[in-house]
Amino acid sequence: MSFKSTFGFKKGFASIYALVIALSISLVVISSLHISYQRKEDALALHIHSQSKLYISSLKDMALLCLRKYDLNTCATNTLSLSPHFTGSYFVNRLDSKSLLLDIVIESKSPLSTHNLRTIKRFILKDEDGKLTT
């Protein structure tokens, strides 16, 4: 009788041990999939941020060219579709008689999620003798 009791205990212990191993393997697989997805999301966010910095530089140059060629009323705001995934806007406001405020917004939709990623940059432009400088 005692032999059956010991054998039953070993059988139950083996089942619990197998269950713990299966759960451990499942958790490792789920964790690695999550980390893999997170790495893709982080790499994409880094790429979007780098591309946004380049677009900010281009939009700043466009705003300065517009302000030099036209006036503030004509160049106060502009929105451009920069690529299928990026939209850029700039807004120019007068701070005082010698300064302008240039706000640039680059927006992108992440293809891996539903999040909109935005990069915003603000510049103060000095108007010295009809010449704009940053």
N, C-alpha and C positions, 0 to 999 in steps of 0.2 A: 504494500500500500504506500509505503513511504517512497518507493521507487517511482510510482506513477505521479505522485505529488511533485517530486523533484523534476521529473521529465516534463510535466505540464508547466512548471515554472520556467524552465529553460525555453520551452516553445513560446511562451508568452513574452519572455524577455527578448527573444530573437525577433518577434514581430514588432515589438516596440522599437528595438534597435534599427530594424529595417525602415520603419516609419520615420524615425529621427534622421536617418541618412537621406531618405528621399526628400524630406522637407528641407534639409540643409542644401542639397543639390538644387532644389527648386529656388531657394532664396539666392544662391550664388548666380544662377542663370538670370533671374529677374533683376538682380542688382547690376550685373554686367550689361544687360540690355538697356537699363536706365542710364548707366554711365555712358554707354555708346551714343545714345540719343542726345544726352546732355552735351557731349563733346561736339556732336554735329551742330547743335544749336549754338554753342559758344563760338565755334569756328565761323558759322554763318554771321553771327552778330559782329564778330571782329571784322569780317569782310565788308559788311554793310557799313560799319563805322568808318573804315578806311576809305571806302568809296564816297561816303558822305562828306568826308573832309576835302576830298578832291572837288566834289560838286560845290561845296561852300566857297572854295577859292574861285571857281569859275563864276558862280553867281555874284560874288563880290566884285569881280572884274566887270561883269556885265552891268551891274548897278552903277559902278563908277563911270563906265563909258556912257551909259544912258544919261546920268546926271551932268556929265561934261558936255554932251551934245544937246540935250533938251533941258527942261526945267524940272523942279521938284514935283509940280502937279502932274506932269506926264509920267514921271518915273517913281511915283509914290509907292506903287505896288505892282508886282508881276508874279504870275504863277506859270511854271513851265513843267511839261512832262519830259523828264530828262532821259528816261529809258522805260521799258515796260514795267520795271519794278520801283522806280524812283520818281518822286515828284518834288520839285523845289519851288520855294516862294521867297520873295524878299519884300520887305516893308521899310520905307524910308520916312522918317519923321524929323521935323525941325526941333532941336533942343533949345537953341537960342540963335542970335543973329550970326554967329560964327561956327555953329556946330550942328551936325546932322546925326541922327541915330539910324543905323542900318541893322535890321534884324533879318537873319536868314534861317529858314526852316527847310530841312530835307526830311522827307518822309518815305518810308519803305515798308511794304508788307513782307513779313517773313514767310517764305514758302513752306517752312516746316510747322508753322503754327498760325494762329489767327491774330497774333500781336502786330501792332503797327510800331515800327521803330522810328524814333525821331531824333534828329540831331539839330540843335539850335545854337546859333552863334550870333553874338551881338558885337557890332563895331561902332565906334564913335568916329565920325568923319569930321575933320577940321576944314573949314572953308577959309583959306587964307589967300586973299587977293584973287578970288575967282578960281583958285586951284584947290581941288579936293585931295586931302591926304588922310591916311589912317593913323 
